[in-house]
Amino acid sequence: MLSWLRKRTAEEGAAAEDLMVKPVPVAPQVGTVPLGTYEKLADELGFEPAQLLQEQLLRFLSEQSIPVYDYRAVDRYLTRIANAEQKIWRWRPLRERDTTSCPSWAGHAKKDLAQREHYGHGGYDRGRESQTYSRAVPIHILRRVKKIQDQFGNKVGFFVSDYASPNPDPFILVTAAEVDRIIFGVWDEPGFEAEEQD
C-alpha cells in the first residue's frame, strides 16, 4: 500500500516504515492499573476521563488490527511536502458532526512563509476550518471509521489532512477533547490503490 510513500520518503531521506508505530506487547492500563479493572470502577462511578477514552481507543484499534501511525513522523512528512509546494497543511473534519466534536488545536509555524497564514501546519481551527473534507474517501478507510464510530459513538471525531494541492496524500485521525490525535489510515490521491478489506 505504501509504495508511493516509500518512493517519496526515500527521496527525502526518510524510511516509510518510520511512519508506522510498531505494536508493543503491553497490557492496556491507566497508570499502573489494568484497563479492565479501571474501566469497571470508573463505569460504576460514572467517571469518564479523557485518558481512559484514549486507552480504550488504542486498545480497540489494536484488537481490530487497525494500524496506528506515529503522529510526529506524519507531521514531519506532510510539512516537508507542503513546504516544497509553498502550502500550508491543515486538518479538516470528515463530517459535519465532527466540526463540534473537538476544540481547536494549534499547528506549528511554516518557516519563511511569505503569506500571512499565521496558524501554520497541522492545526485545526474550529471557527475558521469548519469546512468538511470534500474529496472521496476509499471504502476500506470508511469501514474503519464505521467500526470506531460503532464502538465509541459521538465521543470521538474524525479529521483528514488536507492542503491546497491538486493531489494530496491524506491521512485520517480520530480524537476527542483532551485525547491525543491518533492517525489510523492513509491513502493515495487522486486514485485509490487496491487495499485489503478491513
C-alpha positions in Angstrom: 0.0 0.0 0.0 2.7 2.5 0.8 4.8 2.1 -2.3 4.1 5.7 -3.3 5.1 6.8 0.2 8.3 4.7 0.2 9.3 6.4 -3.1 8.7 9.9 -1.8 10.3 9.4 1.6 13.3 7.6 0.2 13.8 10.6 -2.0 13.6 12.8 1.1 16.0 10.6 3.1 13.4 9.0 5.5 12.1 5.5 5.7 8.4 4.9 5.2 8.4 2.4 8.0 9.1 5.2 10.4 5.5 6.4 10.0 4.2 3.2 11.4 4.0 2.6 15.1 5.3 -0.9 15.8 3.0 -3.0 18.1 4.3 -3.3 21.6 3.1 -6.3 23.6 2.0 -4.3 26.7 -1.3 -4.8 28.5 -3.5 -1.7 28.3 -3.7 0.2 31.5 -4.4 3.5 33.2 -1.4 4.4 35.3 -0.3 1.1 36.8 -3.9 -0.4 36.9 -5.0 -2.8 34.2 -7.5 -1.1 31.9 -10.3 -3.6 32.6 -10.1 -3.0 36.3 -10.1 0.7 35.9 -13.0 0.7 33.4 -15.2 -1.3 35.7 -14.8 1.0 38.7 -14.9 4.2 36.5 -18.2 2.9 35.0 -19.7 2.2 38.4 -18.8 5.8 39.4 -19.9 7.4 36.1 -16.4 8.7 35.7 -15.2 9.2 32.1 -11.8 10.8 31.9 -10.2 11.6 28.6 -7.2 9.4 29.4 -9.5 6.4 29.8 -11.1 7.1 26.4 -7.6 7.3 24.8 -6.5 4.0 26.2 -9.8 2.4 25.1 -9.3 3.8 21.6 -5.8 2.4 21.4 -6.9 -1.0 22.7 -9.8 -1.1 20.2 -7.5 -0.2 17.2 -5.1 -2.9 18.3 -7.9 -5.5 18.7 -9.3 -4.7 15.2 -5.8 -4.8 13.7 -6.1 -1.2 12.5 -2.7 0.4 12.0 -1.6 3.4 14.0 0.8 5.9 12.6 3.3 8.0 14.5 1.8 11.5 14.6 5.2 13.3 14.7 6.5 11.4 11.8 3.4 12.1 9.7 3.5 15.7 10.7 7.2 16.0 9.5 6.3 14.1 6.3 3.3 16.4 5.4 5.2 19.5 6.4 8.1 18.6 4.0 5.6 18.1 1.2 3.7 21.3 1.9 6.8 23.4 2.3 8.1 22.2 -1.0 4.9 23.4 -2.7 4.7 26.6 -0.6 1.5 25.4 1.0 0.0 25.0 4.5 -1.5 21.7 5.5 -4.4 21.5 8.0 -6.8 19.0 9.5 -10.4 19.1 8.2 -13.4 17.4 9.8 -14.5 14.3 8.0 -18.2 15.0 8.6 -20.3 17.9 9.7 -20.8 16.4 13.2 -17.0 16.3 13.6 -16.8 20.1 13.4 -18.0 20.4 17.0 -16.6 17.2 18.5 -13.2 18.7 19.3 -11.8 22.1 20.3 -9.3 23.8 18.0 -5.7 22.8 18.2 -2.7 24.8 17.2 -0.4 23.9 14.3 3.2 25.0 14.0 4.6 27.9 12.0 5.8 27.5 8.5 9.4 28.8 8.1 9.9 31.6 5.6 6.2 31.9 5.0 5.5 34.7 2.5 1.7 34.6 3.1 0.1 35.8 6.3 -1.2 32.4 7.2 -0.1 32.6 10.8 -1.8 29.5 12.1 0.8 27.1 10.5 0.9 23.4 9.6 -1.1 20.7 11.2 -3.7 22.7 13.2 -7.4 22.8 13.3 -9.3 26.0 13.9 -13.0 25.1 14.6 -14.1 28.6 13.9 -12.1 29.0 10.7 -11.7 25.5 9.4 -15.2 24.0 9.9 -15.5 23.1 6.2 -15.6 19.3 5.9 -13.3 17.3 3.8 -14.6 17.4 0.3 -12.9 14.6 -1.6 -13.9 10.9 -1.7 -12.5 8.6 0.9 -11.7 4.9 0.0 -14.2 2.4 1.3 -11.6 0.5 3.4 -11.0 3.7 5.4 -14.7 4.3 5.7 -15.1 0.8 7.1 -12.5 1.7 9.8 -14.4 4.9 10.6 -17.6 2.9 10.9 -16.0 0.4 13.3 -14.7 3.1 15.5 -18.0 5.1 15.3 -20.0 2.0 16.2 -17.8 1.4 19.3 -17.4 5.0 20.6 -20.4 6.9 19.1 -20.3 10.7 19.4 -17.5 10.7 21.9 -14.9 10.9 19.1 -14.4 12.9 15.9 -12.6 12.2 12.7 -10.3 14.5 10.7 -8.4 14.3 7.4 -5.2 16.0 6.5 -5.6 18.5 3.6 -3.7 21.2 1.9 -4.0 23.3 -1.2 -2.6 20.9 -3.7 -4.3 19.0 -6.6 -3.4 15.6 -5.3 -2.5 15.5 -1.6 -2.0 12.1 0.1 -4.4 12.2 3.0 -4.1 10.8 6.5 -7.1 10.3 8.8 -7.2 10.5 12.6 -9.6 10.0 15.5 -9.6 12.2 18.5 -11.7 13.8 21.3 -11.3 16.7 23.7 -8.1 16.2 25.6 -7.3 12.9 23.8 -4.2 12.5 21.6 -4.7 12.7 17.9 -4.5 9.0 16.7 -3.8 8.5 13.0 -5.2 5.2 11.7 -5.1 5.4 7.9 -3.6 6.9 4.7 -4.5 6.6 1.1 -3.1 7.7 -2.3 -4.7 10.6 -4.3 -6.2 11.1 -6.8 -6.8 7.3 -7.4 -7.1 4.8 -4.6 -4.7 1.9 -4.5 -6.1 -1.5 -4.0 -6.4 -2.2 -0.4 -7.3 -5.1 1.9 -10.9 -5.2 3.1 -10.9 -4.4 6.8 
